[in-house]
Amino acid sequence: MRSLVSLTLLAVLAATQAFAEPLKKIPHDFAKWEKAVAAFEKADAEQAPPKGAVLFVGSSTIVRWKSLAQDFPETLVLNRGFGGNQIADSTHYAERMIFPYEPSMIVLRAGGNDIHAGRSAEEVFGDFKDFVAKVRSKFASIPIAYLALSPAISRITEREEGDKLNALIAAFVKSQSNLIFIDTSKVSLGADGQPQPELFVADKLHFSEAGYKRLVEVVRPYMPKNKTK
């Protein structure tokens, strides 16, 4: 009986010690995007894209935006999104996938994968500010627009954290020059305030053609007419 009590006490002490120790932060794996970034560089070497375009960067919403040039016919645009990435990835690869293009404007849509990976809205907001600082280190005054997160059916449990991130970025943008918050938070919602199935493809995460049409309508007023005829 005495040995059983001793073992129980040891187990409690071990558990207490484990909880007392700070959790080890898992290092971010930037290397997994190396192939995607290298593919951009290879394509650029074969045919250099024009300078001064509106550069769209971020995760799968950008990657899957195949109609980007057709949606904004009066705007010179360039798509350099790579699916699954987090904001920190665009910051990390800025020297290779942002700076060389000398964009006239940057449009970022990311943050959802960050939250899905377990990061808090406050942490992701910190990454957004780091992204802005990185861009500003090279381009002091070009506009940087953030496309707000919109709820997806498959990630509906993350909606509150996404809304919190949107609010943090929207408030920050008001205090800065040449930062733009494009409120695309409702493009996936119906009259009932819930994400609508017809606005998504089968995975209930990525936009369908109808979803992109809604997105375009919100983004279009912010696009400069910089395309020469």
C-alpha positions in Angstrom: 0.0 0.0 0.0 2.8 2.3 1.0 4.7 1.6 -2.3 1.5 2.3 -4.3 1.1 5.7 -2.6 4.8 6.5 -3.3 4.3 5.6 -7.0 1.2 7.8 -7.1 3.0 10.8 -5.5 5.9 10.3 -8.0 3.5 10.4 -10.9 1.8 13.6 -9.6 5.2 15.2 -9.1 6.3 14.3 -12.6 3.1 15.6 -14.1 3.4 18.9 -12.2 7.0 19.3 -13.3 6.0 18.7 -16.9 3.3 21.3 -16.8 5.7 23.8 -15.1 8.2 23.5 -18.0 7.6 25.9 -20.9 6.4 24.2 -24.1 9.1 24.0 -26.7 8.3 26.2 -29.7 8.3 24.1 -32.9 10.7 25.7 -35.4 9.0 26.9 -38.6 9.8 24.8 -41.7 10.7 27.3 -44.4 12.5 24.7 -46.5 9.3 23.0 -47.5 8.6 25.9 -49.9 12.0 25.9 -51.5 10.8 24.0 -54.6 7.9 26.4 -55.1 10.1 29.5 -54.8 12.7 27.9 -57.0 10.1 27.2 -59.7 9.2 30.9 -59.7 12.8 31.8 -60.1 13.2 29.3 -63.0 10.1 30.7 -64.8 11.4 34.3 -64.3 14.8 33.4 -65.8 13.1 31.9 -68.8 10.7 34.9 -69.2 11.2 37.9 -67.0 7.9 39.3 -65.7 7.3 43.1 -66.0 8.3 45.4 -63.2 5.8 47.6 -61.5 2.9 45.1 -61.4 0.4 44.7 -58.5 1.9 41.6 -56.8 -0.5 39.1 -55.2 1.2 36.9 -52.6 -0.1 34.5 -50.0 -1.6 31.1 -49.7 -4.1 29.0 -51.7 -6.7 31.7 -52.3 -4.0 33.5 -54.3 -2.6 30.3 -56.0 -6.0 29.2 -57.2 -6.9 32.7 -58.5 -6.3 31.7 -62.1 -8.5 34.4 -63.6 -6.6 37.2 -61.9 -5.5 39.0 -65.1 -9.0 38.7 -66.6 -10.6 39.9 -63.4 -8.6 43.2 -63.5 -8.0 43.9 -67.2 -6.9 47.4 -66.6 -4.3 46.4 -64.0 -0.9 44.8 -64.5 -0.9 41.9 -62.1 1.5 39.2 -61.0 0.6 36.1 -59.0 3.2 34.7 -56.7 1.2 32.8 -54.1 2.1 29.3 -53.0 -0.6 27.1 -51.4 -0.4 26.2 -47.7 2.0 28.9 -46.7 1.8 31.2 -43.7 2.6 34.9 -43.5 6.0 34.2 -42.1 6.9 32.3 -45.3 6.2 35.3 -47.5 8.4 37.4 -45.2 11.2 34.8 -45.2 11.2 34.6 -49.0 10.7 38.3 -49.7 14.1 38.8 -51.2 13.4 36.1 -53.8 9.6 36.3 -54.5 8.8 40.0 -53.8 11.8 42.3 -54.1 12.9 41.3 -57.6 9.6 42.3 -59.1 9.7 45.9 -57.9 5.9 45.9 -57.5 3.8 49.0 -57.5 1.5 47.5 -54.9 1.4 44.2 -52.8 -1.8 42.3 -52.0 -1.5 39.7 -49.3 -4.0 37.0 -48.5 -2.7 34.7 -45.7 -3.2 33.9 -42.1 -5.8 31.1 -42.2 -3.2 28.4 -42.4 -1.4 30.0 -39.5 -4.5 29.8 -37.3 -5.2 26.3 -38.5 -1.7 25.3 -37.4 -2.6 26.4 -33.8 -1.2 29.9 -33.8 -3.2 32.6 -32.0 -4.6 35.7 -33.8 -2.1 37.8 -31.7 0.8 35.7 -32.9 -0.3 35.9 -36.6 -0.8 39.7 -36.2 2.8 39.9 -35.1 3.8 38.0 -38.3 1.8 40.5 -40.3 3.7 43.4 -38.8 7.0 41.6 -39.5 5.9 41.2 -43.1 5.2 44.9 -43.4 8.5 45.8 -41.8 10.3 43.5 -44.3 8.6 45.1 -47.3 9.3 48.6 -45.9 13.0 47.8 -45.6 13.1 47.7 -49.4 10.1 49.7 -50.5 9.4 52.5 -48.1 6.1 53.7 -49.4 4.4 51.3 -51.8 0.8 50.3 -50.8 0.4 47.0 -49.0 -3.2 45.6 -49.0 -4.4 42.8 -46.8 -7.3 40.7 -47.9 -9.3 39.8 -44.8 -9.9 36.2 -43.9 -13.4 34.9 -44.6 -15.0 31.9 -42.9 -14.8 28.5 -44.6 -17.1 25.6 -44.0 -14.3 23.1 -43.3 -12.7 25.5 -40.8 -15.7 27.0 -39.2 -14.4 26.4 -35.7 -11.6 28.8 -36.5 -13.9 31.6 -37.4 -13.6 33.5 -34.1 -9.8 33.6 -34.2 -9.9 34.7 -37.9 -12.3 37.5 -37.0 -10.0 38.6 -34.2 -7.0 38.6 -36.6 -9.0 40.8 -39.1 -9.9 43.2 -36.3 -6.2 43.5 -35.2 -5.0 44.2 -38.7 -7.8 46.6 -39.5 -7.0 48.7 -36.4 -3.3 48.6 -37.2 -3.8 49.7 -40.8 -5.6 52.9 -39.6 -2.4 54.0 -37.8 -0.1 53.5 -40.8 0.4 55.1 -44.1 0.0 53.2 -47.4 -1.5 50.1 -45.7 -4.9 49.0 -46.8 -7.4 46.6 -45.2 -9.7 45.2 -47.8 -12.7 43.8 -46.0 -13.3 40.5 -47.7 -14.5 38.9 -44.5 -18.1 38.5 -45.7 -17.5 37.3 -49.3 -18.2 33.6 -48.3 -21.3 34.4 -46.3 -25.0 34.3 -47.1 -27.9 36.3 -45.7 -27.9 34.1 -42.7 -24.3 35.1 -41.9 -23.0 31.6 -42.5 -20.6 30.4 -45.3 -22.5 29.1 -48.3 -21.7 25.8 -49.9 -22.0 27.1 -53.5 -19.1 29.5 -52.9 -16.7 26.6 -52.2 -15.3 23.7 -54.2 -15.8 20.1 -52.8 -13.3 20.5 -50.0 -15.4 23.2 -48.5 -12.2 25.3 -48.0 -11.3 26.9 -51.3 -13.4 29.2 -53.3 -15.5 28.0 -56.3 -15.9 30.2 -59.4 -18.9 31.8 -57.7 -16.8 32.5 -54.6 -14.1 34.2 -56.7 -16.6 36.4 -58.4 -17.7 37.7 -55.0 -14.1 38.3 -54.1 -13.3 40.2 -57.2 -16.3 42.6 -56.7 -14.8 43.6 -53.3 -11.2 43.9 -54.4 -11.8 45.7 -57.8 -12.2 49.2 -56.4 -8.8 49.1 -54.8 -6.9 48.1 -58.0 -5.0 50.8 -59.8 -5.3 51.3 -63.5 -1.7 50.8 -64.4 -1.8 48.7 -67.5 -0.6 50.4 -70.7 -2.5 49.7 -73.9 
